[in-house]
Amino acid sequence: MLYQMVLGRRFEEKCAEVYRMGKIGGFCHLYIGQEAIATGAMMALEPSDMVITSYRDHVQAMVKGIAPEAVLAELYGKIGGCVKGKGGSMHMFSKEHEFYGGHGIVGGQIGVGTGMAYAAKYKESGQVTLCFFGEAAVNQGIFHESLNMAQLWKLPVIYICENNHYGMGTSQERAMSTRNIAKKADAYEMANEFVDGMDVMAVRDAALRAIERARNESLPTLLEVRSYRYMGHSMSDPGNYRTREEIAKYQERDPIVLFKDSLQEAKVLGDKDFDAIEAKAAETVERAVKFAEESPFPPESELLTDVLV
Amino acid sequence: MALLTIRDALNEALREELKRDENVFIIGEEVAEYDGAYKVTRGLWKEFGSKRVVDTPITELGFAAVGVGAAMAGLRPVVEFMTWNFSVLASDQIINHAAKMLYMSGGQFNVPIVFRGPNGSAFQVSSQHSHALEAMYSNFPGLKVVMPSTAADAKGLLKSAIRDNNPVIFMEQERMYGMKGEVPEEADFTIPLGVADVKREGTDCTIVARSMTVPLALQAAEKIKEEFDVSCEVVDPRTIKPLDIDTIVGSVKKTNRLVIAEESHSFASVGAEIAYQVMDTAFDHLDAPVKRISTVEAPMPYAKNLEAAALPSVEKIVEAVKEVCYL
């Protein structure tokens, strides 16, 4: 788990670096600061379980099993990308890994994830669905429509609200009449839990409880996982709406440092072990860069494939 | 051949597909216990149960999304909108999700889903229940758009739509649910998407009509034949996307004149697209400018006389044919 978090951090740092070099176009939303959520929640899953998320999807894609090479090549818009350069930063997909995409319409994936869980129940496949979204998506109608149906029909879905406190540049305080997102599920009589998103083990434990409820009782859960994104909303965001002090305050409880310290305190991780993790992550990222650089652009013949009308 | 209403032909198609494939299910408002707002799903809940025929809350965006997600995960949903007017609430899921999923997932996730329901005007149901929305949905690559005008077409096309691996917009017409027509009784009768049908052969003027304007065009053709001895060919594309432009152009090359009759508003309509494509490929064959009959550029009024004045009619089509034939 620590390796996944470190890899996620280093990968996103590399994305920022190559984005500034002009290697990556379009929007690029980074996950730095939120690594404990994807890692903690998804490492509690079976490989056959389904995941769907928003446009901040690079790290989720990798934790679900998509190779870092394929994720970075996608960001480069290369044919070696996980969707052949057709999706870019916001649209990572892998059928093989039951990864149902990064989605660019705020909240849209909450409804789609509900439908995925619907299919799992219909087919009695035993799969659970993890559906990630940011706190701003909670203000969309689809959030409420979905939670109502999921509880009404008892669907095996876990809604994971990654509360990073900002919908682009608008703070939660300026956009939401209440602070407590988890409790919104009470309106639908749905199980819910508040989780510290900087503590990967807390995320994992909460996810395990919700997954068990979904798998064994076919019941949904809303988890509000409170976290913080260190970077702007996207690479084009200078972040003028918040102070350096605020960012520094959250960085004091950095999820990677917290987890590393707790492992070291428990004497299951030595200094050398952490160095080895860092080295392995750096090597993986470099390998991804090499792959993305060398992968060709998609041929023009790809322009009209995968659209059947 | 069996004489069926369009409503019953659609019902048969749904029943046969529910029987054929256990991954097919119907979801929407009042489709199950109420037997369907317009009775298209009559009897299906009793026969197939609550797993296969599913009543939803009034939550168009939500249940459209459930359909999209379920289709991505391997099911074949038939999503009913009580009217296509209500689909506008769900359009994010249809347009941004269903239509684009296959492409933006690099060909990995197809969305085999049918969105269906009545499109266009009914009987004095006024502004928010009368819009014909095919032009909007035809503007999104990734969606197929189907508009049957007879009982046989309704059945054969709906079965093909359910079997298609893409999202299909299937537009019926409330005014036409009770219209009867001969439907082949052969087992597993289907009609492929993307093939136009010549509903009446003729030599002097082509009328391209779809959905509600097909019976109007046929009446108009009859009238013109009687009054002016002008022979009209009525071409029904049946599917707007993919569009069988070859059949339309073939007809225009024969008649050298084209009238397009459609229920939607005229601005940026499907008729405008057909006129462009004919001009692009058969300009030299046209002996007169293309003429179009559409609903007037105003929301639908309630008053009976105003509603009639807003919509295409037999008389309006007759006038348009006279104009392109210089009569």
Chai-1 contact restraints between the chains, C-beta under 6 A:
chainA,res_idxA,chainB,res_idxB,connection_type,confidence,min_distance_angstrom,max_distance_angstrom,comment,restraint_id
A,V83,B,S105,contact,1.0,0.0,6.0,A-B,restraint_1
A,V83,B,G106,contact,1.0,0.0,6.0,A-B,restraint_2
A,K84,B,G106,contact,1.0,0.0,6.0,A-B,restraint_3
A,K86,B,M104,contact,1.0,0.0,6.0,A-B,restraint_4
A,K86,B,G106,contact,1.0,0.0,6.0,A-B,restraint_5
A,G87,B,M104,contact,1.0,0.0,6.0,A-B,restraint_6
A,H91,B,M104,contact,1.0,0.0,6.0,A-B,restraint_7
A,F93,B,S105,contact,1.0,0.0,6.0,A-B,restraint_8
A,F93,B,Q108,contact,1.0,0.0,6.0,A-B,restraint_9
A,K95,B,Q108,contact,1.0,0.0,6.0,A-B,restraint_10
A,Y100,B,M72,contact,1.0,0.0,6.0,A-B,restraint_11
A,I105,B,D92,contact,1.0,0.0,6.0,A-B,restraint_12
A,I105,B,N96,contact,1.0,0.0,6.0,A-B,restraint_13
A,G108,B,H97,contact,1.0,0.0,6.0,A-B,restraint_14
A,G111,B,G62,contact,1.0,0.0,6.0,A-B,restraint_15
A,G111,B,A65,contact,1.0,0.0,6.0,A-B,restraint_16
A,V112,B,A65,contact,1.0,0.0,6.0,A-B,restraint_17
A,V112,B,V68,contact,1.0,0.0,6.0,A-B,restraint_18
A,V112,B,G69,contact,1.0,0.0,6.0,A-B,restraint_19
A,T114,B,V66,contact,1.0,0.0,6.0,A-B,restraint_20
A,G115,B,A65,contact,1.0,0.0,6.0,A-B,restraint_21
A,G115,B,V66,contact,1.0,0.0,6.0,A-B,restraint_22
A,G115,B,V68,contact,1.0,0.0,6.0,A-B,restraint_23
A,G115,B,G69,contact,1.0,0.0,6.0,A-B,restraint_24
A,G115,B,A70,contact,1.0,0.0,6.0,A-B,restraint_25
A,M116,B,G69,contact,1.0,0.0,6.0,A-B,restraint_26
A,M116,B,A73,contact,1.0,0.0,6.0,A-B,restraint_27
A,Y118,B,V66,contact,1.0,0.0,6.0,A-B,restraint_28
A,Y118,B,A70,contact,1.0,0.0,6.0,A-B,restraint_29
A,A119,B,A70,contact,1.0,0.0,6.0,A-B,restraint_30
A,A119,B,A73,contact,1.0,0.0,6.0,A-B,restraint_31
A,A119,B,G74,contact,1.0,0.0,6.0,A-B,restraint_32
A,A119,B,L75,contact,1.0,0.0,6.0,A-B,restraint_33
A,I142,B,L61,contact,1.0,0.0,6.0,A-B,restraint_34
A,E145,B,T59,contact,1.0,0.0,6.0,A-B,restraint_35
A,E145,B,L61,contact,1.0,0.0,6.0,A-B,restraint_36
A,E145,B,G62,contact,1.0,0.0,6.0,A-B,restraint_37
A,S146,B,G62,contact,1.0,0.0,6.0,A-B,restraint_38
A,M149,B,G62,contact,1.0,0.0,6.0,A-B,restraint_39
A,D306,B,L102,contact,1.0,0.0,6.0,A-B,restraint_40
A,D306,B,Y103,contact,1.0,0.0,6.0,A-B,restraint_41
A,D306,B,G107,contact,1.0,0.0,6.0,A-B,restraint_42
A,V307,B,Y103,contact,1.0,0.0,6.0,A-B,restraint_43
A,V307,B,P141,contact,1.0,0.0,6.0,A-B,restraint_44
A,V307,B,G142,contact,1.0,0.0,6.0,A-B,restraint_45
A,L308,B,N166,contact,1.0,0.0,6.0,A-B,restraint_46
A,V309,B,K144,contact,1.0,0.0,6.0,A-B,restraint_47
A,V309,B,K241,contact,1.0,0.0,6.0,A-B,restraint_48
A,V309,B,P242,contact,1.0,0.0,6.0,A-B,restraint_49
